Structures are given as C-alpha cells and as structure tokens.
C-alpha cells in the first residue's frame, strides 16, 4: 500500500469557492423571506432592498477569506435574514437618545449640556409642527426679523442697548472680531489666549476672523499700561476674555473691566468682553462665583458675548449684546446670516428668558440643579435606596456618602457644589463592570455614572425626579 494521501492535495474534500458563491441567495430570494416581507411593509421596500444588497456584498467579501468549515453558517438563509433585519433596525433606531445623567456634572458637554424645561419642549413642539411668525410682523402684516423674539428680553436682562443671537459663543466671538477688527489689530492679554475646548483656541478664532492678534503682558501679569502702550492707529478693539475654564493664582495682575473700559472711552476704541459661561443670575448663594453679564455692561464694556447653553441654562446659542451701534454693525455683517439660529433655538431661548424675567429660576432645570441643597439630595438618595432594598441581590450594597458635584461645560473649574452620593458595590461585578452595565443596558434608558477610587458613584443632583424609577430599575438590573 502506498503512503496516506496528503490532505492538502485533495481539494475535492472542500467545496471550492465558486460552489460557495453559487449558494448565495439572490436579492429577490432573500427579500421573499417572511420576516423581510413584513419588514418591507414597515420600513419600505427600497431601504430593505438596499440593505439586503449590502449584506450580500459583504457576504461575498467574507467568503473570499472565510475557511470552508465556517462558510455554511454564514450562508444560512436564516442568518442572512437576521443580518438584514439587524442592519435595518440599526438604521431606523435614532442614534441620538436620552440618557440619565447620574454623574453630578450639571452642564455635561458630552451629554448635551443644559437640559431644557417642559415649557420649552412644549413651545418647540408647537412651532416645529406648525407655521409661526418667525419673520413676520403680525401687527403690520409685513416681513419682520427673527431677532424680535429674543433681542428685547436679552437686552433687558443684560442691561444692554441691543442684542442678537448666533449659533454658539465661538461664532459670536468670531463675528464680533470680524466686524470690528478684520484686517486690523485686536489687543488681548497673553494670559487670556485660552483654549475653550475640543482644540478650539481663542487666538485661532481671532486669526480666522481676520483680526491681527496683538498680545500684551505676560501669562500671569498684564497691566492697563500694557494695553495703552500697545495701541496704534491700527487698533480697532480691546479684547478681554473671561477665563471660565481655568484659573491662574499666585503672583498675578489683571486690570479691572472698569479700567479697560475707561481706556477704551478715552481712546475711542470699543472694549469687547467674551464672558464664555453666560451667567445671568447671581449664584453666589449656591457657592458659585461667576461674573454676571449685566455687571460687564454696567462696568462699561461696549459689547459682550456668552453661551446660552451653559450657566444661562438654555439651548445652544451665542449671545452678542451691548451698544446698539455695534450690535447693528454685527447684524449687517453678511456672515451673520450664515451663523444665525433657527426657529427651534429661538423658541427655546425665548421661554428660558421669560423665566429669568419673572425670577422663576427653578423653572430652568440647570439652575434648579445648581441651587439644590445637599440635604434635599440626601433625602432623595435615602428614599431611592429604600425602594431598592427588596430588589437587591445578595451581597450588593448601597451607601450614602458626602461628596461634590461640579458645574461642568467649561464653567467654574475650581468650584464645587456639596452633594450626597450613592456608592454602589457588588461581589459579582467590579465598579467598571457596573458602570458598563448601566451604560449599555439590555433594555431601558442608559445611565451614565462616575467611578472614583474604584467605587461606582451616583449623584442625584443631575437626575430628574421623574427619572428616579427608571434609575432604580436600571440599578437593580445592573446588580443582578
């Protein structure tokens, strides 16, 4: 007898690639399967057909590299049907979804910053699903301006002569500098050339606006004389940037806004202050020291800008307020139209501003969260633990701890809010595993928590009371 045949020399034992490709069903065959027929009724035949073609194309690519032993499984019609179903469902499922913020970071940039009130949501729904008087004057029956819905309220709250709204504060800074100092000099302290997040830096925005950046002083010390000595016949604006996302302490010097405004008046050069955080209410009673926009106008700033979705507690927008002549120049800038906001932002901002004018700060969710007392949060935490007591698996523990919340959103970097935390532990899951189970639940709303010193922590300051039942269910599921 001869020696045994080498398996590698017997390709007939394996189905060749052409045979495997012949087993792939056609698009029509795949679409004729019952679950895909039902899916096409619900999602539309065009989408299901397109997805089926893509799945089959991917399958052909896989078969070129797939060992023959594994080919049968991926060629099964039921498996292909399931792939099409999963892909179509992924397309139809919104990527942007609600989460429960249990981090204690009030203006969490990654979680959408300031939540809006139910009153805001109601007006947004009304103007989104109907026509509105966005740019129509109902009194005169003529074309109006969309600024009319927010400008007067903003000017009143800030103590300015006029105000306009653009899509964020970076756009506001860009537009003001482009209007006032394109091709000319803007003087700014070296210590205020900050990065505002995600790689966006003030000097870059200034340069892109067409302004020539003229730095004065040093990182930690700049005097009023530094500004004065730097002024030339090409100077068009004195820029002051509030360091809302960092602090320099120790051997420092910075002229007051009153001093800078006095210099600007004497030299007839406008003073522009970028306030960043956009604080309209005095939060000192909550332990937050942040300049109020009205104070800047009262101190003599010619123009100010700030965010609407930070400490103001509104939608994403950038506010420009100040002297009427300058605001009108900004509004006439052709770029203003490119940076303007839509009707939904205007609706959200208008409702938020009305709450400010009435002094109804608790109607603004972000302000209500900031103003919450740690004892009230502690009572909620104890009640939540009590509700969970019967659903707790053996060995799991919930403990109440004193801790701190933060504002977030690039605001008040060195200031914290006393709070009460819930510490969660389990013999079955580590803190990292619990965090992931809450973030990626099998069903229900994702919960975003935080981990400190290998402990999973929940802060109810940023959990809406209406979300507590969902949080309890998610926690019980994660601990199981």
C-alpha atoms as one frame of an Amber mdcrd trajectory, in Angstrom:
protein
   0.000   0.000   0.000   1.228   3.491  -0.684   1.613   6.220   1.840  -1.528
   8.128   3.003  -2.581  10.952   0.768  -1.697  14.483   1.896  -4.973  16.233
   2.842  -3.726  19.426   1.217  -3.548  17.622  -2.127  -7.245  16.714  -2.053
  -9.233  19.897  -2.781 -12.276  17.814  -3.641 -12.818  17.309   0.113 -13.557
  21.052   0.443 -16.221  22.886  -1.535 -14.481  25.197  -3.986 -15.073  28.929
  -3.785 -17.261  29.025  -6.884 -19.590  26.434  -5.323 -19.830  28.507  -2.154
 -20.674  31.615  -4.167 -23.402  29.706  -6.013 -25.055  29.030  -2.654 -25.595
  32.760  -2.019 -29.296  33.565  -2.494 -30.347  36.292  -4.863 -31.669  39.582
  -3.533 -35.208  38.592  -4.552 -34.910  35.239  -2.785 -33.736  36.920   0.383
 -36.456  39.565   0.229 -39.074  36.834  -0.148 -38.430  35.503   3.349 -41.398
  36.164   5.707 -39.642  38.434   8.228 -38.188  40.616   5.478 -41.545  40.853
   3.720 -43.029  42.153   6.971 -40.069  44.491   7.467 -40.515  45.937   3.969
 -44.147  46.766   4.812 -42.997  48.704   7.862 -39.697  50.220   6.746 -40.194
  50.476   2.989 -39.060  48.070   0.286 -36.358  50.419  -1.039 -34.491  50.530
   2.288 -34.765  46.761   2.852 -33.637  46.043  -0.718 -30.649  48.360  -0.418
 -29.669  46.789   2.887 -30.034  43.244   1.504 -27.733  44.109  -1.400 -25.139
  45.480   1.007 -25.362  42.387   3.243 -24.882  40.074   0.246 -21.925  42.154
  -0.984 -20.360  41.925   2.461 -21.001  38.169   2.436 -19.117  37.739  -0.835
 -16.161  39.606   0.655 -16.276  37.392   3.746 -16.405  34.177   1.704 -13.180
  35.073  -0.044 -11.440  34.890   3.331 -13.681  32.507   5.271 -12.425  28.937
   5.801 -14.747  26.420   4.186 -15.647  24.973   7.573 -17.217  28.246   8.649
 -18.881  29.080   5.358 -22.008  27.021   5.910 -23.033  29.046   8.962 -22.815
  32.453   7.290 -24.545  31.127   4.163 -27.658  30.039   6.044 -30.704  31.941
   4.794 -31.952  32.485   8.343 -28.599  34.037   9.319 -28.661  36.364   6.303
 -32.254  37.319   7.076 -31.250  38.172  10.638 -28.362  40.331   9.380 -30.653
  42.360   7.140 -33.168  42.770   9.965 -30.468  43.937  12.398 -28.965  46.390
   9.895 -32.328  47.937   9.010 -33.273  48.274  12.686 -29.918  49.957  13.366
 -30.600  52.445  10.563 -34.116  53.204  11.836 -33.151  53.491  15.508 -32.193
  57.074  16.474 -28.521  57.422  17.298 -29.247  60.453  19.484 -31.134  59.224
  22.519 -31.994  60.196  26.051 -29.689  59.148  28.884 -29.938  59.554  32.646
 -27.123  61.766  33.902 -26.107  60.447  37.330 -22.605  61.955  37.196 -23.384
  65.141  39.133 -21.899  67.224  36.288 -24.677  69.737  35.634 -23.510  71.081
  32.262 -22.030  67.855  30.938 -20.780  68.759  27.457 -20.785  65.135  26.275
 -24.378  64.725  27.454 -25.769  67.826  25.759 -25.095  70.467  28.449 -28.146
  72.229  29.872 -31.410  70.244  29.818 -34.437  72.312  28.854 -37.750  72.651
  30.647 -41.072  71.073  29.700 -42.358  74.569  28.845 -39.515  74.908  26.344
 -40.320  71.489  24.884 -43.983  72.451  24.518 -43.234  75.615  22.531 -40.624
  73.824  20.396 -43.205  71.147  19.545 -45.780  73.796  18.635 -43.548  75.878
  16.351 -41.882  72.779  14.864 -45.147  71.180  13.787 -46.942  74.343  12.666
 -46.170  77.577  10.870 -45.034  80.500  13.033 -44.425  84.243  12.871 -40.649
  83.684  12.811 -40.021  86.577  10.418 -43.494  88.047  10.144 -44.847  91.070
  11.997 -48.433  90.275  12.957 -49.153  93.933  13.807 -48.128  95.408  10.459
 -48.674  92.357   8.287 -45.199  92.825   6.857 -41.924  90.953   6.987 -40.246
  91.073  10.374 -36.932  89.999  11.916 -36.370  86.809  13.869 -34.347  88.838
  16.409 -37.592  90.422  17.594 -38.491  87.362  19.680 -35.368  87.498  21.868
 -33.492  90.791  21.441 -35.527  93.000  23.758 -35.614  90.377  26.526 -31.860
  89.780  26.264 -31.099  93.498  26.299 -33.275  93.936  29.390 -31.611  91.094
  31.263 -28.069  92.096  30.324 -28.556  95.841  30.686 -27.544  96.432  27.063
 -28.932  98.651  24.338 -29.362  95.795  21.863 -28.683  92.077  21.428 -28.611
  89.404  18.731 -28.221  85.624  18.740 -25.923  83.351  16.702 -25.353  79.601
  16.851 -22.721  79.467  19.635 -20.280  81.660  21.516 -17.317  80.745  19.302
 -19.373  82.088  16.387 -20.212  85.192  18.438 -16.545  85.934  19.153 -15.632
  85.311  15.517 -18.411  87.552  14.204 -17.713  90.469  16.560 -13.981  90.422
  15.743 -14.656  90.041  12.021 -16.985  93.036  12.179 -14.803  95.301  14.304
 -11.223  94.302  13.522 -10.915  92.483  10.204  -7.536  93.483   8.743  -6.736
  95.500  11.870  -5.450  94.869  15.386  -7.249  93.378  18.369  -5.318  93.746
  21.608  -5.602  90.910  24.137  -3.697  89.851  27.247  -1.357  86.904  26.693
  -2.864  85.244  29.761  -6.305  85.211  28.135  -5.412  83.318  24.949  -7.221
  80.247  26.176  -8.466  77.019  24.636 -12.228  76.754  25.005 -12.481  73.009
  24.421 -12.010  70.330  21.762  -8.986  72.122  20.315 -10.727  75.458  19.675
  -8.455  78.261  20.769  -9.119  81.978  21.114  -6.030  83.023  19.072  -7.132
  80.703  16.235 -10.652  82.151  16.223  -9.177  85.654  16.261  -6.886  84.899
  13.326  -9.655  83.255  11.292 -11.844  86.330  11.857  -9.260  88.410  10.007
  -8.179  90.286  13.119  -4.469  90.719  13.776  -3.733  89.384  17.254  -1.695
  91.816  19.338  -0.648  90.122  22.584   0.262  92.212  25.613   1.584  91.445
  29.089   2.659  88.031  30.306   0.833  84.820  31.127   0.270  85.823  34.744
   0.543  89.630  34.781  -0.910  92.254  32.474  -1.398  95.897  33.449  -3.572
  98.623  31.981  -0.365 100.315  30.794   0.439  97.244  28.677  -2.801  97.821
  26.761  -2.209 101.550  26.479   1.349 101.165  25.165   0.213  98.626  22.562
  -2.447 100.862  20.974  -1.643 102.067  17.463  -3.612 103.716  14.683  -4.484
 100.156  13.522  -6.092  99.137  16.819  -9.819  98.525  16.477 -10.808  96.632
  19.621  -9.597  95.835  23.127 -10.497  92.207  23.872 -10.976  90.795  27.345
 -11.575  87.043  27.758 -13.064  85.640  30.945 -11.041  82.544  31.973 -14.152
  80.471  32.608 -12.431  77.094  32.242  -9.189  77.659  34.183  -7.645  79.747
  36.958  -4.244  81.392  37.376  -3.399  82.049  41.014  -0.449  83.466  42.905
   1.615  86.340  41.522  -0.983  87.739  39.114  -2.274  91.063  37.835  -5.145
  91.953  35.573  -6.766  95.339  35.021 -10.387  95.647  36.015 -13.003  95.906
  33.309 -13.750  99.442  34.519 -10.122 100.414  33.867 -10.146  98.847  30.432
 -13.472 100.499  29.582 -12.147 103.888  30.701  -9.111 103.428  28.432 -11.385
 102.449  25.555 -13.558 105.544  26.032 -10.533 107.819  26.183  -9.029 106.349
  23.009 -12.428 105.796  21.341 -11.774 102.069  20.932 -14.562  99.580  21.786
 -13.979  97.074  24.565 -15.253  93.566  23.829 -15.583  91.032  26.671 -16.023
  87.345  25.934 -17.764  86.080  29.077 -17.955  82.462  27.956 -20.238  80.897
  30.564 -23.165  83.279  30.200 -24.275  83.757  33.789 -27.433  85.888  34.059
 -28.311  85.182  37.705 -26.225  85.745  40.814 -25.294  82.241  42.013 -23.166
  83.298  44.969 -25.763  81.951  47.431 -25.039  78.493  45.968 -21.307  78.995
  46.403 -20.645  79.806  42.731 -18.627  82.933  41.988 -19.095  83.740  38.319
 -19.410  87.209  36.734 -22.941  88.196  35.757 -23.339  89.529  32.218 -25.173
  92.660  33.400 -22.160  93.625  35.538 -19.960  93.752  32.442 -22.319  96.136
  30.652 -22.615  98.225  33.819 -18.805  98.361  34.023 -18.639  99.904  30.561
 -17.991  97.067  28.124 -19.016  98.157  24.630 -20.010  94.632  23.627 -20.154
  91.251  25.374 -20.715  87.694  24.198 -21.516  84.462  26.003 -23.016  80.991
  25.622 -26.709  80.273  26.089 -26.344  76.573  26.943 -24.007  76.912  29.908
 -24.899  78.838  33.065 -27.761  80.576  31.280 -29.398  77.131  31.068 -30.849
  77.473  27.583 -30.299  75.971  24.110 -27.016  76.064  22.232 -26.557  79.632
  21.057 -24.181  82.570  21.318 -25.388  85.916  22.646 -23.982  89.248  21.454
 -25.142  92.267  23.463 -24.028  95.834  24.006 -24.054  99.231  22.335 -26.738
  99.486  19.678 -24.397 100.889  17.030 -22.003  97.940  17.383 -24.753  95.314
  17.537 -26.278  96.777  14.352 -22.889  96.581  12.630 -22.619  92.942  13.647
 -26.108  92.244  12.378 -25.342  93.817   8.991 -22.261  91.624   8.564 -23.011
  89.175   5.684 -21.709  86.347   7.873 -24.488  86.951  10.385 -26.931  85.091
   8.158 -24.571  82.118   7.938 -24.336  81.959  11.732 -27.933  82.720  12.676
 -30.128  80.347  14.698 -33.297  78.543  13.665 -36.854  78.828  14.972 -36.455
  75.958  17.466 -33.478  77.639  19.161 -35.364  80.931  19.269 -38.381  79.212
  20.837 -36.231  77.541  23.493 -34.338  80.734  24.266 -37.490  82.852  24.458
 -39.121  80.595  27.075 -35.899  80.483  29.111 -35.544  84.267  29.046 -39.161
  84.732  30.165 -38.402  82.587  33.219 -35.450  84.865  34.045 -37.555  87.997
  33.703 -40.089  86.540  36.164 -37.336  85.451  38.557 -38.570  81.854  38.190
 -35.097  80.303  38.329 -36.367  76.882  39.383 -38.186  76.617  36.049 -34.743
  76.434  34.402 -33.503  72.859  35.021 -29.780  73.687  35.120 -30.299  76.490
  37.641 -32.609  74.307  39.722 -29.922  71.606  39.849 -27.218  74.112  40.802
 -29.384  75.550  43.570 -30.325  72.158  45.070 -29.358  71.726  48.713 -27.187
  68.698  49.541 -29.653  67.730  52.308 -32.510  67.550  49.809 -30.343  65.397
  47.553 -29.523  63.229  50.575 -33.212  62.630  51.294 -33.781  61.586  47.704
 -30.775  59.252  47.877 -32.067  57.564  51.047 -35.535  57.152  49.546 -34.088
  55.582  46.410 -32.026  53.114  48.455 -35.112  52.212  50.470 -37.062  51.491
  47.272 -34.287  49.192  46.087 -33.847  47.280  49.320 -36.163  44.425  48.328
 -34.715  44.125  44.823 -31.069  44.000  45.887 -29.189  40.758  45.117 -27.268
  39.146  47.965 -24.040  40.932  48.803 -24.831  44.134  46.885 -24.555  47.334
  48.911 -25.722  50.929  48.501 -24.162  53.529  50.778 -24.781  57.254  51.218
 -21.639  59.410  51.122 -20.868  63.120  51.272 -19.303  64.395  48.062 -19.236
  67.117  45.460 -20.969  67.940  42.181 -19.441  70.215  39.544 -20.936  72.700
  37.094 -19.029  71.442  34.027 -19.316  72.790  30.497 -16.072  74.739  30.852
 -17.514  76.785  33.716 -16.291  77.410  37.275 -13.337  74.989  37.062 -12.248
  75.253  40.692 -15.670  75.491  42.313 -17.735  72.565  43.609 -21.219  72.024
  44.990 -21.611  69.920  48.153 -23.812  66.923  47.444 -24.804  63.472  48.664
 -23.634  60.477  46.647 -24.807  56.882  46.430 -21.888  54.434  46.410 -22.729
  51.122  44.699 -20.813  47.871  45.252 -21.368  44.241  44.286 -19.469  40.981
  44.923 -20.377  39.871  41.386 -19.335  42.941  39.395 -16.488  45.437  39.656
 -17.159  49.176  39.557 -16.053  49.234  35.921 -18.396  46.392  35.042 -21.315
  48.050  36.838 -20.652  51.313  35.012 -20.737  49.470  31.683 -23.896  47.526
  32.571 -25.662  50.792  33.430 -24.374  52.475  30.282 -25.280  49.592  27.963
 -28.495  48.068  29.355 -30.302  45.252  27.559 -33.398  47.447  27.648 -34.387
  50.811  29.052 -32.564  54.110  29.265 -28.743  54.203  29.577 -27.476  55.564
  32.901 -24.191  57.483  32.956 -22.434  57.244  36.331 -18.922  58.014  37.525
 -16.131  55.983  39.109 -13.827  57.323  41.816 -11.293  55.254  43.748 -12.753
  52.027  42.310 -16.258  52.932  43.533 -19.298  53.436  41.346 -20.974  56.698
  42.382 -24.395  58.148  41.554 -25.246  61.807  42.151 -28.966  62.577  42.121
 -28.343  66.307  41.657 -28.432  65.739  37.889 -31.127  63.041  37.906 -34.606
  64.443  37.318 -37.154  63.317  39.931 -39.205  61.799  37.105 -36.231  59.584
  36.224 -35.732  58.015  39.653 -37.935  54.980  38.974 -36.026  54.270  35.775
 -32.736  54.683  37.628 -33.854  52.239  40.326 -34.851  49.640  37.704 -31.586
  50.092  35.811 -29.566  49.745  39.007 -31.398  46.595  40.080 -30.794  45.087
  36.632 -27.093  46.042  36.619 -26.541  44.474  40.056 -28.262  41.197  39.117
